[in-house]
Amino acid sequence: MSLYKIRRGTAEERQPVAALLHSLDAIAPSVRDAVVTAWVSSWKSSAYQDLRQVPHSPISPGYSLIDHVNDVARNGIDLAERARLDWGYRIDDDELIPILLLHDIDKPLIYARTDDRVISTPVGKAVPHGVLGAMLLQELGFADIVVTTVATHANDAPFRGETILGQILHHADAFASDHAFVRSGVRPGFTRRTL
């Protein structure tokens, strides 16, 4: 079983992927290129014919992963601007935006559609969400902060990195996920008690 294969992809594959992703123009060309390569690699290693068919989660099967990723990117960019202006944080967009756009890079590999349901693939049952994506990003040479933030961002991760980028991703992701859950008729995460 191959977990994934790094694929640069053809121009015909890369262009539509780049067109789907929000805020690519705000990062350096080399980082932009790596973000697109990561998405092409994940998508072309999956069973999906179209990246827009990949669901956000089994809980919200009608909300596409690409819509979620773009919602997270917009939310995160807004939060980062507040952190810069209000609290004086220095945030590098060449780190932040890839984290936002790539946090769920492994979902095409870990989820499959069967009829009207979304289920975990064999890879999704073997490797926790975030870890497979981090492996792919490490192989592509992303900055350590990008790799470690993606690796530890999932709600069931045993720990989280304590960085402003991780905090921004957490809140941007939770806000977008709760939107998806409400839209799907599911109780949003913020209403669930946690200790």
C-alpha positions as CSV (number, residue, x, y, z in Angstrom):
1,M,0.0,0.0,0.0
2,S,1.4,3.4,-1.0
3,L,0.3,6.2,1.2
4,Y,0.8,8.8,-1.5
5,K,3.1,9.8,-4.3
6,I,4.6,13.2,-4.9
7,R,3.4,14.4,-8.3
8,R,4.1,17.8,-9.7
9,G,1.2,17.3,-12.2
10,T,0.7,18.6,-15.6
11,A,-0.2,22.2,-16.4
12,E,-3.8,21.0,-17.0
13,E,-3.9,19.6,-13.5
14,R,-2.0,22.4,-11.7
15,Q,-4.0,25.3,-13.1
16,P,-7.4,24.3,-11.8
17,V,-6.0,23.4,-8.4
18,A,-4.3,26.9,-8.2
19,A,-7.5,28.5,-9.3
20,L,-9.5,26.8,-6.4
21,L,-7.2,28.0,-3.6
22,H,-7.7,31.4,-1.9
23,S,-4.8,33.7,-1.2
24,L,-2.1,32.0,-3.2
25,D,-1.1,35.3,-4.7
26,A,-0.1,36.5,-1.2
27,I,2.8,34.1,-0.8
28,A,6.2,33.8,-2.5
29,P,6.1,32.0,-5.9
30,S,8.2,29.1,-4.6
31,V,5.9,28.6,-1.7
32,R,2.8,28.9,-4.0
33,D,4.4,26.3,-6.3
34,A,4.9,23.9,-3.4
35,V,1.3,24.4,-2.1
36,V,-0.1,23.5,-5.5
37,T,2.3,20.5,-5.8
38,A,1.1,19.3,-2.4
39,W,-2.6,19.5,-3.4
40,V,-1.9,17.8,-6.8
41,S,0.0,15.1,-5.0
42,S,-2.8,14.4,-2.5
43,W,-5.5,14.6,-5.1
44,K,-3.8,12.5,-7.8
45,S,-2.9,9.9,-5.1
46,S,-6.6,9.6,-4.1
47,A,-9.6,8.0,-5.7
48,Y,-11.2,11.3,-6.5
49,Q,-11.6,12.4,-10.1
50,D,-12.2,16.0,-9.1
51,L,-10.8,17.8,-6.1
52,R,-14.1,19.6,-5.6
53,Q,-15.7,16.2,-4.8
54,V,-13.6,15.7,-1.6
55,P,-15.8,16.1,1.5
56,H,-14.9,18.1,4.5
57,S,-15.7,15.3,6.9
58,P,-18.1,12.3,7.5
59,I,-20.1,14.6,9.7
60,S,-20.6,17.2,6.9
61,P,-20.5,15.3,3.6
62,G,-22.2,18.0,1.6
63,Y,-19.6,20.6,2.4
64,S,-16.6,20.3,0.1
65,L,-13.0,20.2,1.5
66,I,-12.0,23.0,-0.9
67,D,-14.8,25.3,0.5
68,H,-13.6,24.5,4.0
69,V,-9.9,25.2,3.2
70,N,-10.8,28.5,1.6
71,D,-13.1,29.4,4.6
72,V,-10.2,28.6,6.9
73,A,-7.8,30.6,4.9
74,R,-10.0,33.7,4.9
75,N,-10.8,33.3,8.6
76,G,-7.1,32.8,9.5
77,I,-5.9,35.8,7.5
78,D,-8.4,37.9,9.3
79,L,-7.3,36.6,12.7
80,A,-3.7,37.1,11.8
81,E,-4.4,40.7,10.9
82,R,-6.0,41.2,14.3
83,A,-3.0,39.6,16.1
84,R,-0.7,41.9,14.2
85,L,-2.6,45.1,14.8
86,D,-3.9,44.5,18.3
87,W,-1.2,42.4,19.9
88,G,1.9,43.2,17.8
89,Y,2.6,39.6,16.6
90,R,5.0,39.2,13.7
91,I,3.4,36.7,11.4
92,D,5.0,35.5,8.2
93,D,2.4,34.9,5.4
94,D,4.7,32.4,3.8
95,E,4.2,30.3,6.9
96,L,0.7,31.2,7.8
97,I,-1.1,30.8,4.4
98,P,0.4,27.4,3.7
99,I,-0.7,26.2,7.1
100,L,-4.2,27.4,6.4
101,L,-4.3,26.0,2.9
102,L,-2.7,22.7,3.7
103,H,-4.0,21.8,7.2
104,D,-6.3,19.2,5.7
105,I,-4.1,18.1,2.8
106,D,-4.5,14.4,3.8
107,K,-8.3,14.3,3.6
108,P,-8.4,13.2,-0.1
109,L,-6.4,10.2,1.1
110,I,-8.2,9.4,4.3
111,Y,-11.9,9.8,3.2
112,A,-13.8,8.0,0.5
113,R,-17.4,8.4,-0.7
114,T,-19.6,5.3,-0.8
115,D,-23.2,6.0,-2.0
116,D,-24.3,8.9,0.2
117,R,-21.8,8.3,3.0
118,V,-18.2,9.4,3.7
119,I,-16.0,6.7,5.3
120,S,-12.4,6.4,6.3
121,T,-10.1,4.7,3.8
122,P,-7.7,2.0,4.9
123,V,-5.0,4.7,5.1
124,G,-7.4,6.9,7.2
125,K,-7.9,4.0,9.6
126,A,-4.1,3.4,9.9
127,V,-2.7,7.0,10.2
128,P,-4.2,9.8,12.3
129,H,-5.5,12.9,10.5
130,G,-2.7,15.5,10.2
131,V,0.2,13.0,10.4
132,L,-0.1,11.8,6.8
133,G,-0.4,15.4,5.6
134,A,2.7,16.4,7.6
135,M,4.7,13.5,6.1
136,L,3.8,14.8,2.6
137,L,4.7,18.4,3.5
138,Q,8.0,17.3,5.0
139,E,8.8,15.5,1.8
140,L,8.1,18.6,-0.2
141,G,10.4,20.7,2.0
142,F,7.9,22.9,3.8
143,A,9.2,24.9,6.8
144,D,9.2,22.9,10.1
145,I,6.5,25.2,11.5
146,V,4.2,24.3,8.6
147,V,4.8,20.6,9.0
148,T,4.5,20.5,12.8
149,T,1.3,22.7,12.9
150,V,-0.4,20.5,10.3
151,A,0.7,17.4,12.2
152,T,-0.8,18.5,15.5
153,H,-3.9,20.5,14.5
154,A,-6.5,17.8,14.7
155,N,-8.9,17.8,17.6
156,D,-7.8,14.3,18.6
157,A,-4.0,15.0,18.4
158,P,-2.3,14.1,21.6
159,F,-0.8,17.5,21.9
160,R,-0.7,20.8,20.0
161,G,2.2,23.1,19.3
162,E,1.9,26.3,21.3
163,T,2.5,28.9,18.6
164,I,0.4,31.9,17.4
165,L,0.2,30.1,14.0
166,G,-1.3,27.0,15.7
167,Q,-3.7,29.2,17.6
168,I,-4.8,31.0,14.5
169,L,-5.4,27.7,12.6
170,H,-7.3,26.2,15.5
171,H,-9.8,29.1,15.7
172,A,-10.1,29.5,12.0
173,D,-10.6,25.8,11.5
174,A,-13.1,25.5,14.3
175,F,-15.2,28.4,13.1
176,A,-15.3,27.0,9.5
177,S,-16.1,23.5,10.8
178,D,-18.9,24.7,13.0
179,H,-20.4,26.5,10.0
180,A,-20.2,23.2,8.1
181,F,-21.8,21.3,10.9
182,V,-24.7,23.7,11.3
183,R,-25.2,23.6,7.6
184,S,-25.4,19.8,7.8
185,G,-27.8,19.8,10.7
186,V,-25.2,18.7,13.2
187,R,-24.6,20.2,16.6
188,P,-21.6,22.6,16.3
189,G,-18.4,22.0,18.3
190,F,-18.6,25.1,20.4
191,T,-21.8,23.8,22.0
192,R,-20.1,20.5,23.1
193,R,-18.6,20.5,26.6
194,T,-14.9,19.7,26.9
195,L,-12.6,19.6,29.9
